[in-house]
Amino acid sequence: MITVRSLQALRAVVTTGSVTQAAEILHITQPAVSRIIANLEEELGFPVFVRHRGRLTITSQGEAFYREVSRALAGLDEIPLIGRQIKNGGGTTLRIFSMSSAVNDIVPLALTELQKKYPAVLANLEIRGGREVTHWGPGRQFDIGIVMVPEGYLPPFVSVPAYVVMPPSHPLAEKSAFSLEDLATERLVMMPSTSIIRRWLDGEFDRARIAPTVALETSSMMSAAHYATMGVGLTIADPFAIKAIPHRNFVLRPLTPALSFAFSFVLPKERPPSAITADFMTIVAQVAESLVPSLPQPEHTC
């Protein structure tokens, strides 16, 4: 049986790179750590580590397993904090996860407004990539998620157009609009193939009978937009991500037919939103709508 102790031992070995140091952290003997790891590998049916020149090296399967384990252990790590807050009568905690496009403007402005009504609120924000927000498991504690999805996937609190981003020096920068066919021979910067945004865009390319050439995958649309301005490849991005580009030397062009992104809320299925969560949702929607007129648009791009 895979136990919490075995997962903690795995984390200790991965983070320290040493069975000896892991044993010190866990306050057990080195042979005990070795036995725990060996039993874990037996349960999993594949090696988590290999020895190379006297050092432990994590395998590709072990690395994939550890990525999921670290998320589960992060949830367990929150339990003592929750207990202390309840014991000491601490203030309300609002646990938020968000995709990166919303964290530069929408989330901080909304939290500023929320704190005016709830000055003692403790906000806990985790920034997640597109794959992770769509695989958020029931074992994690959160009150609200803010995600960007294709229009029509979830009820939106705000929708924005998709733009093609490129440097002004790009040969196609003179075009007033882009079709997906225009992108057929271009290098592209895109979200990972496991993300909902990427799967949606891949579906649009498939319908147009286009096999895109992907030069770079990144989990952050803000990074994708920035890299596109630096000439790594063109990208399709939302205006909130484009606004975060640290310079203004780029070109935006709309897509024809138009594509749109929707910002939506994700809530836990097992419980209704609290009063503070409901207020936060209202504020987030209001803030997002108020920001839309100031977002980058093709005619305003220099």
CORUR-V834364 format. One record per backbone hydrogen bond with DSSP energy under -1.0 kcal/mol. NH is the residue of the N-H (numbers start at 1). CO is the residue of the C=O. If there is no record, write none. Layout:
nh->NH co->CO
nh->NH co->CO
//
This chain:
nh->7 co->3
nh->8 co->4
nh->9 co->5
nh->10 co->6
nh->11 co->7
nh->12 co->8
nh->13 co->9
nh->14 co->10
nh->15 co->11
nh->16 co->12
nh->17 co->13
nh->22 co->18
nh->23 co->19
nh->24 co->20
nh->25 co->21
nh->26 co->22
nh->28 co->23
nh->33 co->29
nh->34 co->30
nh->35 co->31
nh->36 co->32
nh->37 co->33
nh->38 co->34
nh->39 co->35
nh->40 co->36
nh->41 co->37
nh->42 co->38
nh->43 co->39
nh->44 co->40
nh->45 co->41
nh->50 co->57
nh->52 co->55
nh->55 co->52
nh->57 co->50
nh->59 co->48
nh->63 co->59
nh->64 co->60
nh->65 co->61
nh->66 co->62
nh->67 co->63
nh->68 co->64
nh->69 co->65
nh->70 co->66
nh->71 co->67
nh->72 co->68
nh->73 co->69
nh->74 co->70
nh->75 co->71
nh->76 co->72
nh->77 co->73
nh->79 co->76
nh->82 co->78
nh->83 co->79
nh->84 co->80
nh->85 co->81
nh->86 co->82
nh->87 co->83
nh->88 co->84
nh->90 co->85
nh->94 co->122
nh->96 co->124
nh->97 co->144
nh->98 co->126
nh->99 co->146
nh->102 co->99
nh->103 co->100
nh->107 co->102
nh->109 co->105
nh->110 co->106
nh->111 co->107
nh->112 co->108
nh->113 co->109
nh->114 co->110
nh->115 co->111
nh->118 co->114
nh->121 co->118
nh->122 co->92
nh->124 co->94
nh->126 co->96
nh->128 co->98
nh->133 co->129
nh->135 co->132
nh->140 co->137
nh->143 co->95
nh->144 co->95
nh->145 co->266
nh->146 co->97
nh->147 co->264
nh->149 co->262
nh->151 co->260
nh->153 co->150
nh->157 co->263
nh->158 co->263
nh->160 co->261
nh->162 co->259
nh->163 co->237
nh->164 co->253
nh->165 co->235
nh->166 co->251
nh->170 co->167
nh->173 co->170
nh->175 co->172
nh->178 co->254
nh->183 co->180
nh->184 co->181
nh->186 co->183
nh->188 co->213
nh->189 co->234
nh->190 co->216
nh->195 co->192
nh->199 co->195
nh->200 co->196
nh->201 co->197
nh->202 co->198
nh->203 co->199
nh->204 co->200
nh->205 co->201
nh->206 co->202
nh->207 co->203
nh->208 co->204
nh->209 co->206
nh->210 co->205
nh->215 co->188
nh->216 co->188
nh->218 co->190
nh->224 co->220
nh->225 co->221
nh->226 co->222
nh->227 co->223
nh->228 co->224
nh->229 co->225
nh->231 co->228
nh->232 co->227
nh->234 co->187
nh->235 co->165
nh->237 co->163
nh->242 co->238
nh->243 co->239
nh->245 co->242
nh->250 co->248
nh->251 co->166
nh->253 co->164
nh->256 co->178
nh->261 co->160
nh->262 co->149
nh->263 co->158
nh->264 co->147
nh->266 co->145
nh->278 co->274
nh->279 co->275
nh->280 co->276
nh->281 co->277
nh->282 co->278
nh->283 co->279
nh->284 co->280
nh->285 co->281
nh->286 co->282
nh->287 co->283
nh->288 co->284
nh->289 co->285
nh->290 co->286
nh->291 co->287
nh->292 co->288
nh->294 co->291
nh->295 co->292
nh->300 co->297
//
